[in-house]
Amino acid sequence: MSLRTIEWRDGVVVTIDQTKLPTQEVYVELKTCEDIAYAIKEMKVRGAPLIGVAAAMGLALTAFRSKARSRQDLMKELEASAKLLRETRPT
């Protein structure tokens, strides 16, 4: 199987669980921004560049799954997700 460190696959973010390295190669599927925040907090996603990409993908997941009927409602959802991600600290 060929996989980048992190990728978007059919509305799901797939990434290597870095807590399992180097003895195991395990991948996690992250379906919501909350999943991304949890993965960052639990250090399944590590390193500033990867955390930044994961956070951006978390916002993309929020938009992708949104049921908002207006731009204003979507922006509220994105702002809430951004706040969650900003408050997530891996250490």
C-alpha positions as CSV (number, residue, x, y, z in Angstrom):
1,M,0.0,0.0,0.0
2,S,1.3,3.4,-0.9
3,L,0.4,6.2,1.4
4,R,1.8,9.6,2.2
5,T,2.1,10.6,5.8
6,I,-1.3,12.2,5.6
7,E,-3.9,12.3,2.8
8,W,-7.5,13.0,2.0
9,R,-9.4,9.9,0.8
10,D,-13.1,10.2,-0.1
11,G,-13.9,12.7,2.7
12,V,-11.7,11.0,5.3
13,V,-8.3,12.0,6.4
14,V,-5.9,9.0,6.6
15,T,-2.6,9.3,8.5
16,I,0.0,7.2,10.1
17,D,-0.5,6.8,13.9
18,Q,2.9,8.0,15.0
19,T,2.5,6.6,18.5
20,K,3.0,3.1,17.0
21,L,6.2,3.9,15.1
22,P,8.8,2.5,14.6
23,T,7.6,-1.0,15.5
24,Q,4.2,-0.9,13.8
25,E,2.8,0.8,10.7
26,V,-0.8,1.6,11.7
27,Y,-3.1,4.1,9.9
28,V,-6.0,6.0,11.5
29,E,-9.0,7.4,9.7
30,L,-10.1,10.8,10.9
31,K,-13.7,11.7,9.9
32,T,-14.3,14.9,11.8
33,C,-12.4,18.0,13.0
34,E,-12.9,16.6,16.5
35,D,-11.1,13.4,15.4
36,I,-8.2,15.5,14.1
37,A,-8.0,17.5,17.4
38,Y,-7.9,14.2,19.4
39,A,-5.2,12.8,17.2
40,I,-3.1,15.9,17.7
41,K,-3.7,15.9,21.5
42,E,-2.8,12.2,21.8
43,M,0.3,12.7,19.6
44,K,-0.9,10.4,16.9
45,V,0.0,13.3,14.6
46,R,3.3,14.9,15.5
47,G,5.6,17.7,14.3
48,A,4.7,21.3,13.5
49,P,4.4,20.8,9.7
50,L,2.2,17.7,10.0
51,I,0.1,19.3,12.7
52,G,-0.5,22.3,10.5
53,V,-1.6,20.2,7.5
54,A,-3.8,18.1,9.8
55,A,-5.4,21.2,11.2
56,A,-6.1,22.6,7.7
57,M,-7.7,19.2,6.8
58,G,-9.8,19.4,10.0
59,L,-11.2,22.7,8.7
60,A,-11.8,21.1,5.3
61,L,-13.6,18.2,7.0
62,T,-15.9,20.7,8.8
63,A,-16.8,22.4,5.5
64,F,-17.1,19.0,3.8
65,R,-19.6,17.7,6.4
66,S,-21.4,21.0,7.0
67,K,-25.2,21.2,6.6
68,A,-25.0,25.0,6.8
69,R,-27.6,26.8,4.7
70,S,-25.8,30.1,4.7
71,R,-22.3,31.5,4.4
72,Q,-22.7,32.9,7.9
73,D,-23.7,29.6,9.4
74,L,-20.7,27.9,7.7
75,M,-18.4,30.5,9.0
76,K,-19.7,29.9,12.6
77,E,-18.9,26.2,12.2
78,L,-15.5,26.9,10.8
79,E,-14.7,29.4,13.6
80,A,-15.7,26.8,16.2
81,S,-13.5,24.2,14.6
82,A,-10.6,26.6,14.3
83,K,-11.0,27.4,18.0
84,L,-11.0,23.7,18.9
85,L,-7.8,23.2,16.9
86,R,-6.1,26.3,18.3
87,E,-6.8,25.0,21.8
88,T,-5.4,21.5,21.1
89,R,-1.9,21.2,22.4
90,P,0.1,18.0,21.9
91,T,2.3,18.7,24.9
